[in-house]
């Protein structure tokens, strides 16, 4: 079921894609996180927006 309303689409995108991923334990963290909520590592990366290839 595609979402056609642009406002709702932006809300969904923010919930699913705007997050930081821990490089050590792969936990999902809030977008403004500086440390992982699980392992306390500072090695975070933004979640990829598209799949490569």
PDB file of N, CA, C and O in Angstrom:
ATOM      1  N   UNK A   1       0.842  -1.164   0.000  1.00  0.00           N
ATOM      2  CA  UNK A   1       0.000   0.000   0.000  1.00  0.00           C
ATOM      3  C   UNK A   1       0.902   1.247   0.000  1.00  0.00           C
ATOM      4  O   UNK A   1       1.435   1.616   1.046  1.00  0.00           O
ATOM      5  N   UNK A   2       1.075   1.889  -1.145  1.00  0.00           N
ATOM      6  CA  UNK A   2       1.932   3.076  -1.195  1.00  0.00           C
ATOM      7  C   UNK A   2       1.284   4.273  -0.498  1.00  0.00           C
ATOM      8  O   UNK A   2       0.065   4.441  -0.513  1.00  0.00           O
ATOM      9  N   UNK A   3       2.124   5.084   0.104  1.00  0.00           N
ATOM     10  CA  UNK A   3       1.655   6.295   0.776  1.00  0.00           C
ATOM     11  C   UNK A   3       1.782   7.451  -0.209  1.00  0.00           C
ATOM     12  O   UNK A   3       2.879   7.763  -0.671  1.00  0.00           O
ATOM     13  N   UNK A   4       0.658   8.080  -0.527  1.00  0.00           N
ATOM     14  CA  UNK A   4       0.662   9.154  -1.522  1.00  0.00           C
ATOM     15  C   UNK A   4       0.735  10.533  -0.897  1.00  0.00           C
ATOM     16  O   UNK A   4       1.189  11.472  -1.550  1.00  0.00           O
ATOM     17  N   UNK A   5       0.310  10.685   0.330  1.00  0.00           N
ATOM     18  CA  UNK A   5       0.338  11.980   0.998  1.00  0.00           C
ATOM     19  C   UNK A   5       1.792  12.338   1.348  1.00  0.00           C
ATOM     20  O   UNK A   5       2.428  11.607   2.108  1.00  0.00           O
ATOM     21  N   UNK A   6       2.333  13.444   0.813  1.00  0.00           N
ATOM     22  CA  UNK A   6       3.745  13.773   1.057  1.00  0.00           C
ATOM     23  C   UNK A   6       4.063  14.035   2.528  1.00  0.00           C
ATOM     24  O   UNK A   6       5.173  13.747   2.976  1.00  0.00           O
ATOM     25  N   UNK A   7       3.124  14.565   3.272  1.00  0.00           N
ATOM     26  CA  UNK A   7       3.373  14.829   4.689  1.00  0.00           C
ATOM     27  C   UNK A   7       3.520  13.524   5.471  1.00  0.00           C
ATOM     28  O   UNK A   7       4.422  13.390   6.297  1.00  0.00           O
ATOM     29  N   UNK A   8       2.647  12.579   5.213  1.00  0.00           N
ATOM     30  CA  UNK A   8       2.743  11.278   5.876  1.00  0.00           C
ATOM     31  C   UNK A   8       3.985  10.513   5.422  1.00  0.00           C
ATOM     32  O   UNK A   8       4.610   9.805   6.211  1.00  0.00           O
ATOM     33  N   UNK A   9       4.335  10.662   4.145  1.00  0.00           N
ATOM     34  CA  UNK A   9       5.526   9.996   3.627  1.00  0.00           C
ATOM     35  C   UNK A   9       6.785  10.487   4.346  1.00  0.00           C
ATOM     36  O   UNK A   9       7.674   9.693   4.651  1.00  0.00           O
ATOM     37  N   UNK A  10       6.860  11.785   4.614  1.00  0.00           N
ATOM     38  CA  UNK A  10       8.009  12.355   5.323  1.00  0.00           C
ATOM     39  C   UNK A  10       8.076  11.839   6.757  1.00  0.00           C
ATOM     40  O   UNK A  10       9.168  11.583   7.264  1.00  0.00           O
ATOM     41  N   UNK A  11       6.942  11.682   7.415  1.00  0.00           N
ATOM     42  CA  UNK A  11       6.903  11.142   8.782  1.00  0.00           C
ATOM     43  C   UNK A  11       7.419   9.713   8.794  1.00  0.00           C
ATOM     44  O   UNK A  11       8.213   9.344   9.659  1.00  0.00           O
ATOM     45  N   UNK A  12       6.975   8.912   7.845  1.00  0.00           N
ATOM     46  CA  UNK A  12       7.414   7.510   7.770  1.00  0.00           C
ATOM     47  C   UNK A  12       8.901   7.432   7.465  1.00  0.00           C
ATOM     48  O   UNK A  12       9.620   6.628   8.059  1.00  0.00           O
ATOM     49  N   UNK A  13       9.364   8.269   6.537  1.00  0.00           N
ATOM     50  CA  UNK A  13      10.786   8.267   6.193  1.00  0.00           C
ATOM     51  C   UNK A  13      11.643   8.610   7.399  1.00  0.00           C
ATOM     52  O   UNK A  13      12.693   8.006   7.616  1.00  0.00           O
ATOM     53  N   UNK A  14      11.193   9.580   8.181  1.00  0.00           N
ATOM     54  CA  UNK A  14      11.944   9.972   9.366  1.00  0.00           C
ATOM     55  C   UNK A  14      12.006   8.834  10.384  1.00  0.00           C
ATOM     56  O   UNK A  14      13.037   8.631  11.025  1.00  0.00           O
ATOM     57  N   UNK A  15      10.915   8.097  10.532  1.00  0.00           N
ATOM     58  CA  UNK A  15      10.886   6.997  11.499  1.00  0.00           C
ATOM     59  C   UNK A  15      11.761   5.837  11.058  1.00  0.00           C
ATOM     60  O   UNK A  15      12.405   5.203  11.893  1.00  0.00           O
ATOM     61  N   UNK A  16      11.798   5.546   9.768  1.00  0.00           N
ATOM     62  CA  UNK A  16      12.494   4.355   9.288  1.00  0.00           C
ATOM     63  C   UNK A  16      13.945   4.590   8.877  1.00  0.00           C
ATOM     64  O   UNK A  16      14.773   3.690   9.009  1.00  0.00           O
ATOM     65  N   UNK A  17      14.264   5.780   8.383  1.00  0.00           N
ATOM     66  CA  UNK A  17      15.577   5.976   7.783  1.00  0.00           C
ATOM     67  C   UNK A  17      16.489   6.934   8.534  1.00  0.00           C
ATOM     68  O   UNK A  17      17.708   6.848   8.386  1.00  0.00           O
ATOM     69  N   UNK A  18      15.951   7.830   9.322  1.00  0.00           N
ATOM     70  CA  UNK A  18      16.796   8.797  10.029  1.00  0.00           C
ATOM     71  C   UNK A  18      17.236   8.214  11.354  1.00  0.00           C
ATOM     72  O   UNK A  18      16.604   8.446  12.385  1.00  0.00           O
ATOM     73  N   UNK A  19      18.324   7.456  11.327  1.00  0.00           N
ATOM     74  CA  UNK A  19      18.853   6.875  12.558  1.00  0.00           C
ATOM     75  C   UNK A  19      20.333   6.597  12.384  1.00  0.00           C
ATOM     76  O   UNK A  19      20.857   6.601  11.270  1.00  0.00           O
ATOM     77  N   UNK A  20      20.987   6.360  13.487  1.00  0.00           N
ATOM     78  CA  UNK A  20      22.400   6.014  13.492  1.00  0.00           C
ATOM     79  C   UNK A  20      22.527   4.528  13.806  1.00  0.00           C
ATOM     80  O   UNK A  20      21.789   3.998  14.637  1.00  0.00           O
ATOM     81  N   UNK A  21      23.461   3.860  13.141  1.00  0.00           N
ATOM     82  CA  UNK A  21      23.701   2.443  13.331  1.00  0.00           C
ATOM     83  C   UNK A  21      25.071   2.266  13.969  1.00  0.00           C
ATOM     84  O   UNK A  21      26.049   2.876  13.539  1.00  0.00           O
ATOM     85  N   UNK A  22      25.132   1.429  14.994  1.00  0.00           N
ATOM     86  CA  UNK A  22      26.400   1.144  15.664  1.00  0.00           C
ATOM     87  C   UNK A  22      27.223   0.214  14.781  1.00  0.00           C
ATOM     88  O   UNK A  22      26.708  -0.784  14.277  1.00  0.00           O
ATOM     89  N   UNK A  23      28.494   0.536  14.594  1.00  0.00           N
ATOM     90  CA  UNK A  23      29.359  -0.307  13.780  1.00  0.00           C
ATOM     91  C   UNK A  23      29.825  -1.551  14.529  1.00  0.00           C
ATOM     92  O   UNK A  23      30.324  -2.493  13.913  1.00  0.00           O
ATOM     93  N   UNK A  24      29.670  -1.563  15.832  1.00  0.00           N
ATOM     94  CA  UNK A  24      30.130  -2.697  16.638  1.00  0.00           C
ATOM     95  C   UNK A  24      29.026  -3.736  16.846  1.00  0.00           C
ATOM     96  O   UNK A  24      29.256  -4.929  16.642  1.00  0.00           O
ATOM     97  N   UNK A  25      27.829  -3.295  17.248  1.00  0.00           N
ATOM     98  CA  UNK A  25      26.758  -4.251  17.569  1.00  0.00           C
ATOM     99  C   UNK A  25      25.536  -4.102  16.655  1.00  0.00           C
ATOM    100  O   UNK A  25      24.560  -4.834  16.816  1.00  0.00           O
ATOM    101  N   UNK A  26      25.575  -3.164  15.699  1.00  0.00           N
ATOM    102  CA  UNK A  26      24.504  -2.941  14.710  1.00  0.00           C
ATOM    103  C   UNK A  26      23.178  -2.530  15.337  1.00  0.00           C
ATOM    104  O   UNK A  26      22.125  -2.760  14.742  1.00  0.00           O
ATOM    105  N   UNK A  27      23.201  -1.936  16.505  1.00  0.00           N
ATOM    106  CA  UNK A  27      21.977  -1.450  17.142  1.00  0.00           C
ATOM    107  C   UNK A  27      21.528  -0.155  16.470  1.00  0.00           C
ATOM    108  O   UNK A  27      22.349   0.638  16.007  1.00  0.00           O
ATOM    109  N   UNK A  28      20.201   0.046  16.424  1.00  0.00           N
ATOM    110  CA  UNK A  28      19.653   1.289  15.895  1.00  0.00           C
ATOM    111  C   UNK A  28      19.576   2.304  17.023  1.00  0.00           C
ATOM    112  O   UNK A  28      19.097   1.995  18.115  1.00  0.00           O
ATOM    113  N   UNK A  29      20.052   3.517  16.757  1.00  0.00           N
ATOM    114  CA  UNK A  29      20.096   4.590  17.737  1.00  0.00           C
ATOM    115  C   UNK A  29      19.405   5.826  17.174  1.00  0.00           C
ATOM    116  O   UNK A  29      19.224   5.926  15.960  1.00  0.00           O
ATOM    117  N   UNK A  30      19.015   6.771  18.031  1.00  0.00           N
ATOM    118  CA  UNK A  30      18.403   8.014  17.544  1.00  0.00           C
ATOM    119  C   UNK A  30      19.365   8.785  16.640  1.00  0.00           C
ATOM    120  O   UNK A  30      20.579   8.595  16.728  1.00  0.00           O
ATOM    121  N   UNK A  31      18.838   9.650  15.775  1.00  0.00           N
ATOM    122  CA  UNK A  31      19.697  10.369  14.832  1.00  0.00           C
ATOM    123  C   UNK A  31      20.726  11.283  15.488  1.00  0.00           C
ATOM    124  O   UNK A  31      21.777  11.529  14.896  1.00  0.00           O
ATOM    125  N   UNK A  32      20.464  11.787  16.674  1.00  0.00           N
ATOM    126  CA  UNK A  32      21.399  12.691  17.345  1.00  0.00           C
ATOM    127  C   UNK A  32      22.320  11.973  18.323  1.00  0.00           C
ATOM    128  O   UNK A  32      23.035  12.626  19.083  1.00  0.00           O
ATOM    129  N   UNK A  33      22.316  10.656  18.319  1.00  0.00           N
ATOM    130  CA  UNK A  33      23.120   9.889  19.278  1.00  0.00           C
ATOM    131  C   UNK A  33      24.608  10.080  19.018  1.00  0.00           C
ATOM    132  O   UNK A  33      25.040  10.210  17.872  1.00  0.00           O
ATOM    133  N   UNK A  34      25.379  10.094  20.090  1.00  0.00           N
ATOM    134  CA  UNK A  34      26.835  10.136  19.977  1.00  0.00           C
ATOM    135  C   UNK A  34      27.453   8.833  20.475  1.00  0.00           C
ATOM    136  O   UNK A  34      28.593   8.521  20.132  1.00  0.00           O
ATOM    137  N   UNK A  35      26.713   8.069  21.281  1.00  0.00           N
ATOM    138  CA  UNK A  35      27.157   6.770  21.767  1.00  0.00           C
ATOM    139  C   UNK A  35      26.032   5.763  21.555  1.00  0.00           C
ATOM    140  O   UNK A  35      24.856   6.126  21.534  1.00  0.00           O
ATOM    141  N   UNK A  36      26.404   4.501  21.399  1.00  0.00           N
ATOM    142  CA  UNK A  36      25.424   3.437  21.224  1.00  0.00           C
ATOM    143  C   UNK A  36      24.670   3.206  22.525  1.00  0.00           C
ATOM    144  O   UNK A  36      25.259   3.258  23.605  1.00  0.00           O
ATOM    145  N   UNK A  37      23.381   2.953  22.429  1.00  0.00           N
ATOM    146  CA  UNK A  37      22.567   2.732  23.617  1.00  0.00           C
ATOM    147  C   UNK A  37      22.764   1.340  24.197  1.00  0.00           C
ATOM    148  O   UNK A  37      22.401   1.101  25.349  1.00  0.00           O
ATOM    149  N   UNK A  38      23.330   0.416  23.426  1.00  0.00           N
ATOM    150  CA  UNK A  38      23.540  -0.950  23.889  1.00  0.00           C
ATOM    151  C   UNK A  38      24.960  -1.147  24.417  1.00  0.00           C
ATOM    152  O   UNK A  38      25.153  -1.499  25.581  1.00  0.00           O
ATOM    153  N   UNK A  39      25.951  -0.918  23.554  1.00  0.00           N
ATOM    154  CA  UNK A  39      27.337  -1.245  23.918  1.00  0.00           C
ATOM    155  C   UNK A  39      28.169  -0.019  24.298  1.00  0.00           C
ATOM    156  O   UNK A  39      29.333  -0.165  24.671  1.00  0.00           O
ATOM    157  N   UNK A  40      27.604   1.167  24.213  1.00  0.00           N
ATOM    158  CA  UNK A  40      28.263   2.436  24.576  1.00  0.00           C
ATOM    159  C   UNK A  40      29.450   2.786  23.677  1.00  0.00           C
ATOM    160  O   UNK A  40      30.280   3.616  24.047  1.00  0.00           O
ATOM    161  N   UNK A  41      29.536   2.164  22.509  1.00  0.00           N
ATOM    162  CA  UNK A  41      30.589   2.482  21.557  1.00  0.00           C
ATOM    163  C   UNK A  41      30.307   3.837  20.920  1.00  0.00           C
ATOM    164  O   UNK A  41      29.149   4.230  20.773  1.00  0.00           O
ATOM    165  N   UNK A  42      31.362   4.548  20.543  1.00  0.00           N
ATOM    166  CA  UNK A  42      31.201   5.830  19.861  1.00  0.00           C
ATOM    167  C   UNK A  42      31.317   5.675  18.346  1.00  0.00           C
ATOM    168  O   UNK A  42      31.311   6.668  17.619  1.00  0.00           O
ATOM    169  N   UNK A  43      31.421   4.450  17.875  1.00  0.00           N
ATOM    170  CA  UNK A  43      31.566   4.181  16.444  1.00  0.00           C
ATOM    171  C   UNK A  43      30.183   4.049  15.807  1.00  0.00           C
ATOM    172  O   UNK A  43      29.668   2.941  15.655  1.00  0.00           O
ATOM    173  N   UNK A  44      29.587   5.180  15.437  1.00  0.00           N
ATOM    174  CA  UNK A  44      28.250   5.209  14.827  1.00  0.00           C
ATOM    175  C   UNK A  44      28.346   5.710  13.396  1.00  0.00           C
ATOM    176  O   UNK A  44      29.244   6.474  13.041  1.00  0.00           O
ATOM    177  N   UNK A  45      27.396   5.261  12.583  1.00  0.00           N
ATOM    178  CA  UNK A  45      27.287   5.735  11.206  1.00  0.00           C
ATOM    179  C   UNK A  45      25.820   5.998  10.910  1.00  0.00           C
ATOM    180  O   UNK A  45      24.953   5.379  11.528  1.00  0.00           O
ATOM    181  N   UNK A  46      25.515   6.904   9.978  1.00  0.00           N
ATOM    182  CA  UNK A  46      24.112   7.099   9.599  1.00  0.00           C
ATOM    183  C   UNK A  46      23.613   5.888   8.828  1.00  0.00           C
ATOM    184  O   UNK A  46      24.386   5.234   8.127  1.00  0.00           O
ATOM    185  N   UNK A  47      22.340   5.589   8.952  1.00  0.00           N
ATOM    186  CA  UNK A  47      21.749   4.481   8.207  1.00  0.00           C
ATOM    187  C   UNK A  47      21.756   4.816   6.728  1.00  0.00           C
ATOM    188  O   UNK A  47      21.473   5.948   6.335  1.00  0.00           O
ATOM    189  N   UNK A  48      22.080   3.827   5.913  1.00  0.00           N
ATOM    190  CA  UNK A  48      22.101   4.044   4.463  1.00  0.00           C
ATOM    191  C   UNK A  48      20.693   4.286   3.953  1.00  0.00           C
ATOM    192  O   UNK A  48      19.754   3.606   4.367  1.00  0.00           O
ATOM    193  N   UNK A  49      20.542   5.245   3.062  1.00  0.00           N
ATOM    194  CA  UNK A  49      19.236   5.614   2.529  1.00  0.00           C
ATOM    195  C   UNK A  49      18.828   4.746   1.353  1.00  0.00           C
ATOM    196  O   UNK A  49      17.636   4.553   1.111  1.00  0.00           O
ATOM    197  N   UNK A  50      19.813   4.211   0.607  1.00  0.00           N
ATOM    198  CA  UNK A  50      19.530   3.379  -0.559  1.00  0.00           C
ATOM    199  C   UNK A  50      20.432   2.155  -0.524  1.00  0.00           C
ATOM    200  O   UNK A  50      21.501   2.167   0.086  1.00  0.00           O
ATOM    201  N   UNK A  51      19.987   1.117  -1.181  1.00  0.00           N
ATOM    202  CA  UNK A  51      20.826  -0.070  -1.314  1.00  0.00           C
ATOM    203  C   UNK A  51      21.777   0.132  -2.491  1.00  0.00           C
ATOM    204  O   UNK A  51      21.382   0.651  -3.536  1.00  0.00           O
ATOM    205  N   UNK A  52      22.999  -0.271  -2.319  1.00  0.00           N
ATOM    206  CA  UNK A  52      23.990  -0.157  -3.398  1.00  0.00           C
ATOM    207  C   UNK A  52      23.867  -1.352  -4.336  1.00  0.00           C
ATOM    208  O   UNK A  52      23.872  -2.499  -3.889  1.00  0.00           O
ATOM    209  N   UNK A  53      23.759  -1.089  -5.610  1.00  0.00           N
ATOM    210  CA  UNK A  53      23.764  -2.127  -6.629  1.00  0.00           C
ATOM    211  C   UNK A  53      22.506  -2.847  -6.723  1.00  0.00           C
ATOM    212  O   UNK A  53      22.373  -3.752  -7.546  1.00  0.00           O
TER     213      UNK A  53
END
